[in-house]
Protein backbone atom coordinates (compact mmCIF):
# COMPACT_ATOMS: atom_id res chain seq x y z
CA UNK A 1 0.00 0.00 0.00
CA UNK A 2 2.81 2.41 0.92
CA UNK A 3 4.66 1.62 -2.32
CA UNK A 4 1.57 2.34 -4.37
CA UNK A 5 1.03 5.63 -2.49
CA UNK A 6 4.59 6.72 -3.26
CA UNK A 7 4.22 5.79 -6.93
CA UNK A 8 0.96 7.72 -7.32
CA UNK A 9 2.50 10.67 -5.45
CA UNK A 10 5.35 10.66 -7.96
CA UNK A 11 2.86 10.90 -10.81
CA UNK A 12 1.24 13.87 -9.07
CA UNK A 13 4.59 15.57 -8.53
CA UNK A 14 5.64 15.08 -12.14
CA UNK A 15 2.39 16.62 -13.40
CA UNK A 16 2.16 19.39 -10.76
CA UNK A 17 3.39 21.99 -13.23
CA UNK A 18 0.23 21.61 -15.29
CA UNK A 19 -1.27 24.69 -13.69
CA UNK A 20 1.82 26.88 -13.94
CA UNK A 21 2.53 29.24 -16.82
CA UNK A 22 0.33 30.38 -19.65
CA UNK A 23 1.25 27.68 -22.16
CA UNK A 24 -1.19 24.76 -22.44
CA UNK A 25 0.12 21.71 -20.56
CA UNK A 26 0.59 18.49 -22.49
CA UNK A 27 1.06 15.15 -20.71
CA UNK A 28 3.91 13.23 -22.34
CA UNK A 29 4.40 9.46 -22.12
CA UNK A 30 7.61 7.90 -23.43
CA UNK A 31 7.40 4.35 -24.82
CA UNK A 32 10.61 2.47 -25.53
CA UNK A 33 11.93 -1.05 -26.04
CA UNK A 34 12.35 -3.82 -28.57
CA UNK A 35 9.93 -5.79 -30.76
CA UNK A 36 6.99 -6.12 -28.36
CA UNK A 37 7.08 -2.37 -27.80
CA UNK A 38 7.50 -1.74 -31.51
CA UNK A 39 4.64 -4.22 -31.84
CA UNK A 40 3.70 -7.14 -34.04
CA UNK A 41 -0.05 -6.88 -33.68
CA UNK A 42 -1.69 -6.63 -37.12
CA UNK A 43 -4.09 -3.90 -38.15
CA UNK A 44 -5.68 -6.31 -40.63
CA UNK A 45 -6.77 -8.44 -37.64
CA UNK A 46 -8.58 -5.58 -35.90
CA UNK A 47 -12.03 -6.85 -36.80
CA UNK A 48 -15.15 -7.80 -34.89
CA UNK A 49 -14.85 -6.74 -31.25
CA UNK A 50 -11.42 -5.25 -31.99
CA UNK A 51 -12.55 -3.14 -34.97
CA UNK A 52 -12.72 0.10 -32.98
CA UNK A 53 -8.95 0.00 -32.49
CA UNK A 54 -8.33 0.30 -36.24
CA UNK A 55 -9.55 3.90 -36.28
CA UNK A 56 -7.35 6.99 -35.79
CA UNK A 57 -7.59 8.69 -32.40
CA UNK A 58 -7.36 12.43 -33.13
CA UNK A 59 -7.31 13.41 -29.45
CA UNK A 60 -4.06 11.48 -28.80
CA UNK A 61 -0.90 12.24 -30.77
CA UNK A 62 2.24 10.18 -31.27
CA UNK A 63 5.78 10.83 -32.48
CA UNK A 64 7.43 7.56 -33.55
CA UNK A 65 10.96 6.64 -34.56
CA UNK A 66 12.57 3.31 -35.37
CA UNK A 67 16.31 3.59 -36.01
CA UNK A 68 16.36 0.28 -37.85
CA UNK A 69 19.53 -0.80 -39.62
CA UNK A 70 17.37 -0.70 -42.74
CA UNK A 71 17.27 3.06 -42.37
CA UNK A 72 15.40 5.40 -40.01
CA UNK A 73 11.62 5.30 -40.01
CA UNK A 74 9.79 8.21 -38.42
CA UNK A 75 6.48 10.03 -38.36
CA UNK A 76 8.44 13.28 -38.81
CA UNK A 77 6.66 14.84 -35.85
CA UNK A 78 3.44 14.33 -33.94
CA UNK A 79 0.51 12.71 -35.75
CA UNK A 80 -2.85 11.30 -34.59
CA UNK A 81 -2.52 7.94 -32.87
CA UNK A 82 -3.55 4.94 -34.95
CA UNK A 83 -2.24 1.43 -35.67
CA UNK A 84 0.76 1.26 -37.96
CA UNK A 85 3.70 2.80 -36.11
CA UNK A 86 5.89 -0.27 -36.09
CA UNK A 87 8.61 -1.66 -38.36
CA UNK A 88 8.85 -5.48 -38.38
CA UNK A 89 11.79 -7.37 -39.93
CA UNK A 90 11.73 -7.49 -43.70
CA UNK A 91 9.95 -4.15 -44.07
CA UNK A 92 10.99 -2.52 -47.34
CA UNK A 93 8.37 0.17 -47.73
CA UNK A 94 9.26 3.14 -45.54
CA UNK A 95 5.79 4.64 -45.63
CA UNK A 96 4.04 4.97 -42.27
CA UNK A 97 1.60 3.95 -40.95
CA UNK A 98 2.06 0.31 -41.88
CA UNK A 99 0.10 -2.79 -40.88
CA UNK A 100 1.65 -3.55 -37.47
CA UNK A 101 1.30 -1.85 -34.11
CA UNK A 102 2.28 -2.08 -30.45
CA UNK A 103 0.68 -1.38 -27.06
CA UNK A 104 0.49 2.36 -27.72
CA UNK A 105 -2.88 2.03 -29.48
CA UNK A 106 -4.83 0.97 -26.39
CA UNK A 107 -2.41 2.56 -23.92
CA UNK A 108 -2.96 6.05 -25.31
CA UNK A 109 -6.73 5.58 -25.40
CA UNK A 110 -6.86 4.34 -21.79
CA UNK A 111 -4.67 7.20 -20.55
CA UNK A 112 -6.75 9.82 -22.38
CA UNK A 113 -10.01 8.34 -21.13
CA UNK A 114 -8.69 8.42 -17.57
CA UNK A 115 -7.55 12.04 -17.97
CA UNK A 116 -10.54 14.04 -19.25
CA UNK A 117 -9.63 17.59 -20.16
CA UNK A 118 -5.93 16.82 -20.48
CA UNK A 119 -3.95 16.61 -23.70
CA UNK A 120 -2.02 13.37 -24.11
CA UNK A 121 0.92 12.73 -26.42
CA UNK A 122 3.16 9.70 -26.86
CA UNK A 123 6.84 9.58 -27.83
CA UNK A 124 7.68 6.09 -29.06
CA UNK A 125 11.21 4.91 -29.89
CA UNK A 126 11.62 1.19 -30.51
CA UNK A 127 13.55 -1.38 -32.49
CA UNK A 128 13.14 -5.14 -32.61
CA UNK A 129 15.96 -7.54 -31.78
CA UNK A 130 17.85 -5.09 -29.58
CA UNK A 131 19.40 -5.82 -26.20
CA UNK A 132 19.76 -3.66 -23.13
CA UNK A 133 23.37 -4.75 -22.69
CA UNK A 134 24.50 -4.30 -26.29
CA UNK A 135 22.23 -1.61 -27.73
CA UNK A 136 20.35 0.49 -25.18
CA UNK A 137 22.85 1.17 -22.39
CA UNK A 138 24.28 4.70 -22.14
CA UNK A 139 28.00 5.01 -22.79
CA UNK A 140 28.46 2.10 -25.18
CA UNK A 141 31.70 2.37 -27.18
CA UNK A 142 29.85 2.05 -30.48
CA UNK A 143 27.20 4.57 -29.46
CA UNK A 144 24.23 2.24 -29.56
CA UNK A 145 20.62 3.35 -29.41
CA UNK A 146 20.71 5.46 -26.26
CA UNK A 147 22.05 8.69 -27.84
CA UNK A 148 19.47 8.40 -30.64
CA UNK A 149 16.69 7.66 -28.15
CA UNK A 150 17.61 10.60 -25.92
CA UNK A 151 17.93 12.94 -28.92
CA UNK A 152 14.55 11.87 -30.30
CA UNK A 153 12.82 12.45 -26.96
CA UNK A 154 14.45 15.86 -26.54
CA UNK A 155 13.67 16.85 -30.13
CA UNK A 156 10.04 15.79 -29.73
CA UNK A 157 9.70 17.73 -26.49
CA UNK A 158 11.22 20.80 -28.11
CA UNK A 159 8.77 20.58 -30.99
CA UNK A 160 5.93 20.80 -28.49
CA UNK A 161 7.50 23.88 -26.92
CA UNK A 162 8.02 25.43 -30.34
CA UNK A 163 4.31 24.93 -30.98
CA UNK A 164 3.50 26.89 -27.83
CA UNK A 165 2.77 23.92 -25.58
CA UNK A 166 4.23 23.09 -22.18
CA UNK A 167 5.23 19.39 -22.17
CA UNK A 168 5.06 17.64 -18.81
CA UNK A 169 6.79 14.25 -18.60
CA UNK A 170 4.22 11.89 -17.09
CA UNK A 171 5.90 8.45 -17.30
CA UNK A 172 8.07 6.10 -19.33
CA UNK A 173 6.85 2.68 -20.45
CA UNK A 174 9.59 0.09 -21.01
CA UNK A 175 9.08 -3.26 -22.73
CA UNK A 176 12.33 -5.02 -23.55
CA UNK A 177 14.42 -7.99 -22.48
CA UNK A 178 13.94 -10.90 -24.84
CA UNK A 179 17.39 -10.31 -26.35
CA UNK A 180 19.03 -10.34 -22.90
CA UNK A 181 17.94 -13.85 -21.90
CA UNK A 182 21.56 -15.04 -21.75
CA UNK A 183 22.62 -12.52 -19.12
CA UNK A 184 23.75 -13.97 -15.78
CA UNK A 185 21.45 -13.77 -12.78
CA UNK A 186 21.11 -10.23 -11.43
CA UNK A 187 22.73 -8.55 -14.43
CA UNK A 188 19.53 -7.36 -16.11
CA UNK A 189 18.39 -5.67 -12.91
CA UNK A 190 21.76 -3.93 -12.59
CA UNK A 191 21.68 -2.67 -16.17
CA UNK A 192 18.03 -1.60 -16.12
CA UNK A 193 18.56 0.28 -12.85
CA UNK A 194 21.47 2.18 -14.40
CA UNK A 195 19.48 2.86 -17.56
CA UNK A 196 16.55 4.35 -15.63
CA UNK A 197 18.83 6.48 -13.47
CA UNK A 198 20.66 7.92 -16.48
CA UNK A 199 17.47 8.65 -18.40
CA UNK A 200 15.95 10.44 -15.43
CA UNK A 201 19.11 12.50 -15.11
CA UNK A 202 19.30 13.35 -18.82
CA UNK A 203 15.64 14.39 -18.92
CA UNK A 204 15.92 16.31 -15.63
CA UNK A 205 13.05 14.20 -14.25
CA UNK A 206 14.31 12.55 -11.06
CA UNK A 207 10.84 11.37 -10.04
CA UNK A 208 9.76 10.14 -13.48
CA UNK A 209 7.46 7.12 -13.02
CA UNK A 210 8.52 4.06 -15.00
CA UNK A 211 6.35 1.07 -15.92
CA UNK A 212 8.07 -2.17 -16.93
CA UNK A 213 6.14 -4.61 -19.10
CA UNK A 214 7.02 -8.25 -18.45
CA UNK A 215 8.57 -10.28 -21.26
CA UNK A 216 6.70 -13.41 -22.29
CA UNK A 217 7.70 -16.61 -20.51
CA UNK A 218 8.97 -19.06 -23.12
CA UNK A 219 10.86 -21.06 -20.50
CA UNK A 220 14.20 -19.36 -21.19
CA UNK A 221 13.75 -15.82 -19.86
CA UNK A 222 13.30 -16.23 -16.13
CA UNK A 223 16.49 -14.34 -15.27
CA UNK A 224 15.27 -11.34 -17.26
CA UNK A 225 11.76 -11.59 -15.82
CA UNK A 226 13.20 -11.81 -12.31
CA UNK A 227 15.35 -8.77 -13.07
CA UNK A 228 12.31 -6.81 -14.20
CA UNK A 229 10.41 -7.65 -11.03
CA UNK A 230 13.43 -6.92 -8.83
CA UNK A 231 13.97 -3.52 -10.45
CA UNK A 232 10.37 -2.55 -9.78
CA UNK A 233 10.75 -3.62 -6.15
CA UNK A 234 14.07 -1.87 -5.55
CA UNK A 235 13.84 1.38 -7.54
CA UNK A 236 11.53 4.19 -6.46
CA UNK A 237 8.56 5.02 -8.68
CA UNK A 238 8.88 1.91 -10.84
CA UNK A 239 6.00 -0.51 -11.48
CA UNK A 240 5.93 -3.99 -12.97
CA UNK A 241 3.12 -5.23 -15.23
CA UNK A 242 2.47 -8.94 -15.66
CA UNK A 243 1.61 -10.48 -19.02
CA UNK A 244 0.05 -13.55 -17.48
CA UNK A 245 -2.67 -14.92 -19.73
CA UNK A 246 -1.51 -13.14 -22.88
CA UNK A 247 -0.72 -15.12 -26.03
CA UNK A 248 1.86 -14.96 -28.79
CA UNK A 249 1.51 -15.38 -32.53
CA UNK A 250 4.78 -17.24 -32.98
CA UNK A 251 7.06 -19.43 -30.89
CA UNK A 252 6.52 -17.62 -27.62
CA UNK A 253 7.95 -14.17 -28.27
CA UNK A 254 5.62 -11.71 -30.00
CA UNK A 255 2.19 -10.95 -28.58
CA UNK A 256 -0.69 -11.57 -30.94
CA UNK A 257 -3.13 -8.83 -31.92
CA UNK A 258 -5.66 -9.19 -29.06
CA UNK A 259 -2.81 -9.49 -26.55
CA UNK A 260 -1.17 -6.29 -27.79
CA UNK A 261 -4.42 -4.47 -27.12
CA UNK A 262 -4.68 -6.03 -23.68
CA UNK A 263 -1.04 -5.23 -22.89
CA UNK A 264 -1.59 -1.55 -23.62
CA UNK A 265 -4.56 -1.49 -21.26
CA UNK A 266 -2.55 -3.13 -18.48
CA UNK A 267 0.33 -0.71 -18.87
CA UNK A 268 -2.09 2.21 -18.62
CA UNK A 269 -3.84 0.67 -15.61
CA UNK A 270 -0.53 0.64 -13.74
CA UNK A 271 -0.53 4.44 -13.98
CA UNK A 272 -4.21 5.23 -13.66
CA UNK A 273 -5.19 2.57 -11.14
CA UNK A 274 -8.15 1.73 -13.39
CA UNK A 275 -8.12 -2.06 -13.27
CA UNK A 276 -11.45 -2.09 -15.07
CA UNK A 277 -9.51 -1.00 -18.16
CA UNK A 278 -7.83 -4.41 -18.29
CA UNK A 279 -9.41 -7.82 -18.16
CA UNK A 280 -6.96 -9.16 -15.59
CA UNK A 281 -5.11 -7.86 -12.58
CA UNK A 282 -1.88 -6.57 -14.09
CA UNK A 283 0.51 -4.98 -11.60
CA UNK A 284 2.34 -6.42 -8.61
One Martini backbone bead per residue (centre of mass of N, CA, C, O) as a GRO file, in nm:
protein
  284
    1UNK     BB    1   0.058   0.062  -0.022
    2UNK     BB    2   0.302   0.256   0.008
    3UNK     BB    3   0.414   0.216  -0.275
    4UNK     BB    4   0.165   0.320  -0.426
    5UNK     BB    5   0.162   0.602  -0.301
    6UNK     BB    6   0.438   0.692  -0.408
    7UNK     BB    7   0.378   0.654  -0.708
    8UNK     BB    8   0.132   0.850  -0.723
    9UNK     BB    9   0.290   1.094  -0.617
   10UNK     BB   10   0.487   1.111  -0.853
   11UNK     BB   11   0.277   1.177  -1.066
   12UNK     BB   12   0.188   1.441  -0.931
   13UNK     BB   13   0.462   1.584  -0.936
   14UNK     BB   14   0.515   1.574  -1.241
   15UNK     BB   15   0.213   1.726  -1.296
   16UNK     BB   16   0.208   2.005  -1.130
   17UNK     BB   17   0.279   2.210  -1.377
   18UNK     BB   18   0.007   2.246  -1.527
   19UNK     BB   19  -0.077   2.534  -1.374
   20UNK     BB   20   0.175   2.660  -1.494
   21UNK     BB   21   0.150   2.898  -1.686
   22UNK     BB   22   0.023   2.972  -2.015
   23UNK     BB   23   0.084   2.718  -2.134
   24UNK     BB   24  -0.024   2.435  -2.254
   25UNK     BB   25  -0.061   2.133  -2.122
   26UNK     BB   26   0.133   1.826  -2.178
   27UNK     BB   27   0.111   1.480  -2.168
   28UNK     BB   28   0.401   1.269  -2.146
   29UNK     BB   29   0.476   0.954  -2.310
   30UNK     BB   30   0.719   0.708  -2.293
   31UNK     BB   31   0.817   0.464  -2.546
   32UNK     BB   32   1.022   0.163  -2.499
   33UNK     BB   33   1.205  -0.085  -2.707
   34UNK     BB   34   1.132  -0.364  -2.858
   35UNK     BB   35   0.920  -0.559  -3.042
   36UNK     BB   36   0.675  -0.533  -2.825
   37UNK     BB   37   0.677  -0.224  -2.862
   38UNK     BB   38   0.664  -0.194  -3.157
   39UNK     BB   39   0.504  -0.437  -3.276
   40UNK     BB   40   0.289  -0.739  -3.400
   41UNK     BB   41   0.038  -0.635  -3.451
   42UNK     BB   42  -0.261  -0.643  -3.669
   43UNK     BB   43  -0.469  -0.445  -3.840
   44UNK     BB   44  -0.617  -0.675  -4.011
   45UNK     BB   45  -0.723  -0.800  -3.710
   46UNK     BB   46  -0.921  -0.549  -3.662
   47UNK     BB   47  -1.201  -0.713  -3.575
   48UNK     BB   48  -1.491  -0.686  -3.455
   49UNK     BB   49  -1.423  -0.619  -3.129
   50UNK     BB   50  -1.147  -0.466  -3.257
   51UNK     BB   51  -1.227  -0.239  -3.469
   52UNK     BB   52  -1.192   0.033  -3.307
   53UNK     BB   53  -0.863   0.021  -3.322
   54UNK     BB   54  -0.836   0.112  -3.639
   55UNK     BB   55  -0.879   0.397  -3.555
   56UNK     BB   56  -0.827   0.704  -3.525
   57UNK     BB   57  -0.689   0.935  -3.257
   58UNK     BB   58  -0.711   1.276  -3.242
   59UNK     BB   59  -0.661   1.315  -2.911
   60UNK     BB   60  -0.396   1.148  -2.986
   61UNK     BB   61  -0.044   1.171  -2.997
   62UNK     BB   62   0.244   1.074  -3.215
   63UNK     BB   63   0.595   0.996  -3.190
   64UNK     BB   64   0.797   0.811  -3.426
   65UNK     BB   65   1.088   0.580  -3.392
   66UNK     BB   66   1.309   0.382  -3.613
   67UNK     BB   67   1.661   0.279  -3.617
   68UNK     BB   68   1.698   0.096  -3.835
   69UNK     BB   69   1.927  -0.064  -4.041
   70UNK     BB   70   1.722   0.011  -4.288
   71UNK     BB   71   1.650   0.276  -4.171
   72UNK     BB   72   1.484   0.544  -4.089
   73UNK     BB   73   1.180   0.572  -3.905
   74UNK     BB   74   0.919   0.832  -3.929
   75UNK     BB   75   0.673   1.078  -3.866
   76UNK     BB   76   0.798   1.381  -3.838
   77UNK     BB   77   0.617   1.388  -3.580
   78UNK     BB   78   0.304   1.468  -3.484
   79UNK     BB   79   0.034   1.231  -3.476
   80UNK     BB   80  -0.225   1.052  -3.495
   81UNK     BB   81  -0.342   0.788  -3.339
   82UNK     BB   82  -0.252   0.464  -3.479
   83UNK     BB   83  -0.211   0.206  -3.651
   84UNK     BB   84   0.149   0.154  -3.778
   85UNK     BB   85   0.388   0.208  -3.552
   86UNK     BB   86   0.590  -0.014  -3.716
   87UNK     BB   87   0.900  -0.233  -3.776
   88UNK     BB   88   0.938  -0.510  -3.921
   89UNK     BB   89   1.091  -0.750  -4.049
   90UNK     BB   90   1.134  -0.685  -4.402
   91UNK     BB   91   1.092  -0.398  -4.438
   92UNK     BB   92   1.068  -0.171  -4.730
   93UNK     BB   93   0.851   0.019  -4.671
   94UNK     BB   94   0.860   0.362  -4.540
   95UNK     BB   95   0.569   0.386  -4.495
   96UNK     BB   96   0.353   0.573  -4.283
   97UNK     BB   97   0.146   0.363  -4.194
   98UNK     BB   98   0.117   0.035  -4.131
   99UNK     BB   99   0.019  -0.298  -4.008
  100UNK     BB  100   0.164  -0.249  -3.738
  101UNK     BB  101   0.156  -0.279  -3.366
  102UNK     BB  102   0.131  -0.166  -3.036
  103UNK     BB  103   0.041  -0.061  -2.709
  104UNK     BB  104  -0.034   0.241  -2.779
  105UNK     BB  105  -0.330   0.224  -2.873
  106UNK     BB  106  -0.454   0.151  -2.581
  107UNK     BB  107  -0.291   0.330  -2.396
  108UNK     BB  108  -0.374   0.612  -2.497
  109UNK     BB  109  -0.679   0.574  -2.454
  110UNK     BB  110  -0.674   0.514  -2.146
  111UNK     BB  111  -0.537   0.774  -2.059
  112UNK     BB  112  -0.740   0.976  -2.180
  113UNK     BB  113  -0.994   0.862  -2.033
  114UNK     BB  114  -0.849   0.921  -1.741
  115UNK     BB  115  -0.795   1.242  -1.870
  116UNK     BB  116  -0.998   1.467  -1.864
  117UNK     BB  117  -0.883   1.766  -2.031
  118UNK     BB  118  -0.629   1.632  -2.135
  119UNK     BB  119  -0.324   1.623  -2.303
  120UNK     BB  120  -0.202   1.354  -2.514
  121UNK     BB  121   0.131   1.218  -2.558
  122UNK     BB  122   0.356   1.024  -2.767
  123UNK     BB  123   0.688   0.868  -2.732
  124UNK     BB  124   0.829   0.649  -2.980
  125UNK     BB  125   1.107   0.410  -2.925
  126UNK     BB  126   1.193   0.137  -3.151
  127UNK     BB  127   1.359  -0.202  -3.168
  128UNK     BB  128   1.413  -0.493  -3.287
  129UNK     BB  129   1.657  -0.708  -3.150
  130UNK     BB  130   1.734  -0.558  -2.881
  131UNK     BB  131   1.966  -0.480  -2.626
  132UNK     BB  132   2.062  -0.356  -2.333
  133UNK     BB  133   2.365  -0.423  -2.333
  134UNK     BB  134   2.427  -0.364  -2.668
  135UNK     BB  135   2.217  -0.091  -2.725
  136UNK     BB  136   2.085   0.092  -2.467
  137UNK     BB  137   2.324   0.171  -2.319
  138UNK     BB  138   2.498   0.396  -2.183
  139UNK     BB  139   2.830   0.436  -2.314
  140UNK     BB  140   2.881   0.299  -2.565
  141UNK     BB  141   3.133   0.268  -2.789
  142UNK     BB  142   2.917   0.254  -3.050
  143UNK     BB  143   2.662   0.411  -2.898
  144UNK     BB  144   2.393   0.318  -2.996
  145UNK     BB  145   2.060   0.404  -2.895
  146UNK     BB  146   2.059   0.619  -2.672
  147UNK     BB  147   2.130   0.886  -2.821
  148UNK     BB  148   1.882   0.865  -3.011
  149UNK     BB  149   1.664   0.853  -2.799
  150UNK     BB  150   1.727   1.117  -2.650
  151UNK     BB  151   1.707   1.302  -2.900
  152UNK     BB  152   1.412   1.236  -2.973
  153UNK     BB  153   1.284   1.331  -2.713
  154UNK     BB  154   1.393   1.621  -2.715
  155UNK     BB  155   1.283   1.699  -2.995
  156UNK     BB  156   0.984   1.650  -2.926
  157UNK     BB  157   0.965   1.849  -2.692
  158UNK     BB  158   1.050   2.100  -2.854
  159UNK     BB  159   0.814   2.096  -3.055
  160UNK     BB  160   0.604   2.167  -2.842
  161UNK     BB  161   0.724   2.437  -2.759
  162UNK     BB  162   0.721   2.565  -3.047
  163UNK     BB  163   0.390   2.536  -3.039
  164UNK     BB  164   0.315   2.643  -2.727
  165UNK     BB  165   0.377   2.421  -2.533
  166UNK     BB  166   0.375   2.224  -2.210
  167UNK     BB  167   0.569   1.975  -2.132
  168UNK     BB  168   0.485   1.677  -1.932
  169UNK     BB  169   0.632   1.432  -1.769
  170UNK     BB  170   0.468   1.125  -1.677
  171UNK     BB  171   0.613   0.866  -1.834
  172UNK     BB  172   0.766   0.539  -1.868
  173UNK     BB  173   0.767   0.276  -2.110
  174UNK     BB  174   0.894  -0.066  -2.071
  175UNK     BB  175   0.976  -0.310  -2.346
  176UNK     BB  176   1.222  -0.549  -2.258
  177UNK     BB  177   1.458  -0.867  -2.290
  178UNK     BB  178   1.479  -1.104  -2.492
  179UNK     BB  179   1.795  -1.034  -2.575
  180UNK     BB  180   1.884  -1.100  -2.242
  181UNK     BB  181   1.865  -1.414  -2.158
  182UNK     BB  182   2.195  -1.466  -2.115
  183UNK     BB  183   2.216  -1.334  -1.865
  184UNK     BB  184   2.308  -1.316  -1.564
  185UNK     BB  185   2.224  -1.313  -1.259
  186UNK     BB  186   2.130  -0.966  -1.198
  187UNK     BB  187   2.210  -0.798  -1.459
  188UNK     BB  188   1.948  -0.668  -1.556
  189UNK     BB  189   1.893  -0.500  -1.308
  190UNK     BB  190   2.150  -0.332  -1.319
  191UNK     BB  191   2.106  -0.208  -1.601
  192UNK     BB  192   1.819  -0.089  -1.563
  193UNK     BB  193   1.889   0.096  -1.329
  194UNK     BB  194   2.094   0.267  -1.489
  195UNK     BB  195   1.910   0.355  -1.717
  196UNK     BB  196   1.700   0.509  -1.549
  197UNK     BB  197   1.891   0.708  -1.411
  198UNK     BB  198   2.000   0.843  -1.672
  199UNK     BB  199   1.733   0.936  -1.792
  200UNK     BB  200   1.643   1.115  -1.560
  201UNK     BB  201   1.886   1.301  -1.578
  202UNK     BB  202   1.864   1.388  -1.886
  203UNK     BB  203   1.546   1.489  -1.827
  204UNK     BB  204   1.504   1.618  -1.551
  205UNK     BB  205   1.345   1.341  -1.393
  206UNK     BB  206   1.370   1.200  -1.092
  207UNK     BB  207   1.038   1.108  -1.067
  208UNK     BB  208   0.995   0.927  -1.299
  209UNK     BB  209   0.778   0.716  -1.402
  210UNK     BB  210   0.793   0.350  -1.431
  211UNK     BB  211   0.701   0.094  -1.672
  212UNK     BB  212   0.717  -0.263  -1.670
  213UNK     BB  213   0.710  -0.502  -1.914
  214UNK     BB  214   0.669  -0.823  -1.944
  215UNK     BB  215   0.808  -1.093  -2.055
  216UNK     BB  216   0.770  -1.371  -2.213
  217UNK     BB  217   0.722  -1.712  -2.121
  218UNK     BB  218   0.950  -1.961  -2.277
  219UNK     BB  219   1.165  -2.087  -2.048
  220UNK     BB  220   1.434  -1.857  -2.098
  221UNK     BB  221   1.353  -1.567  -1.908
  222UNK     BB  222   1.377  -1.556  -1.590
  223UNK     BB  223   1.610  -1.356  -1.537
  224UNK     BB  224   1.468  -1.116  -1.663
  225UNK     BB  225   1.203  -1.123  -1.506
  226UNK     BB  226   1.338  -1.095  -1.230
  227UNK     BB  227   1.472  -0.820  -1.297
  228UNK     BB  228   1.211  -0.664  -1.335
  229UNK     BB  229   1.090  -0.711  -1.055
  230UNK     BB  230   1.334  -0.606  -0.889
  231UNK     BB  231   1.334  -0.317  -0.994
  232UNK     BB  232   1.047  -0.244  -0.894
  233UNK     BB  233   1.124  -0.298  -0.587
  234UNK     BB  234   1.400  -0.105  -0.567
  235UNK     BB  235   1.281   0.130  -0.740
  236UNK     BB  236   1.161   0.424  -0.750
  237UNK     BB  237   0.880   0.460  -0.938
  238UNK     BB  238   0.831   0.144  -1.009
  239UNK     BB  239   0.660  -0.076  -1.233
  240UNK     BB  240   0.490  -0.394  -1.274
  241UNK     BB  241   0.376  -0.593  -1.563
  242UNK     BB  242   0.184  -0.846  -1.636
  243UNK     BB  243   0.135  -1.128  -1.893
  244UNK     BB  244  -0.070  -1.299  -1.793
  245UNK     BB  245  -0.260  -1.470  -2.051
  246UNK     BB  246  -0.104  -1.411  -2.285
  247UNK     BB  247  -0.036  -1.418  -2.641
  248UNK     BB  248   0.119  -1.567  -2.922
  249UNK     BB  249   0.212  -1.585  -3.285
  250UNK     BB  250   0.449  -1.781  -3.215
  251UNK     BB  251   0.728  -1.907  -3.017
  252UNK     BB  252   0.707  -1.700  -2.757
  253UNK     BB  253   0.725  -1.363  -2.816
  254UNK     BB  254   0.484  -1.238  -2.988
  255UNK     BB  255   0.218  -1.066  -2.959
  256UNK     BB  256  -0.085  -1.070  -3.032
  257UNK     BB  257  -0.336  -0.868  -3.110
  258UNK     BB  258  -0.511  -0.889  -2.848
  259UNK     BB  259  -0.259  -0.867  -2.654
  260UNK     BB  260  -0.172  -0.582  -2.730
  261UNK     BB  261  -0.424  -0.447  -2.626
  262UNK     BB  262  -0.405  -0.552  -2.335
  263UNK     BB  263  -0.127  -0.442  -2.264
  264UNK     BB  264  -0.196  -0.141  -2.285
  265UNK     BB  265  -0.405  -0.146  -2.056
  266UNK     BB  266  -0.212  -0.240  -1.829
  267UNK     BB  267  -0.011  -0.009  -1.843
  268UNK     BB  268  -0.220   0.210  -1.776
  269UNK     BB  269  -0.326   0.092  -1.504
  270UNK     BB  270  -0.057   0.144  -1.347
  271UNK     BB  271  -0.122   0.465  -1.353
  272UNK     BB  272  -0.449   0.491  -1.294
  273UNK     BB  273  -0.593   0.232  -1.140
  274UNK     BB  274  -0.772   0.102  -1.384
  275UNK     BB  275  -0.870  -0.222  -1.385
  276UNK     BB  276  -1.115  -0.208  -1.586
  277UNK     BB  277  -0.924  -0.174  -1.845
  278UNK     BB  278  -0.864  -0.466  -1.763
  279UNK     BB  279  -0.910  -0.820  -1.750
  280UNK     BB  280  -0.657  -0.817  -1.554
  281UNK     BB  281  -0.447  -0.837  -1.324
  282UNK     BB  282  -0.122  -0.648  -1.363
  283UNK     BB  283   0.002  -0.559  -1.088
  284UNK     BB  284   0.272  -0.584  -0.814
   0.00000   0.00000   0.00000
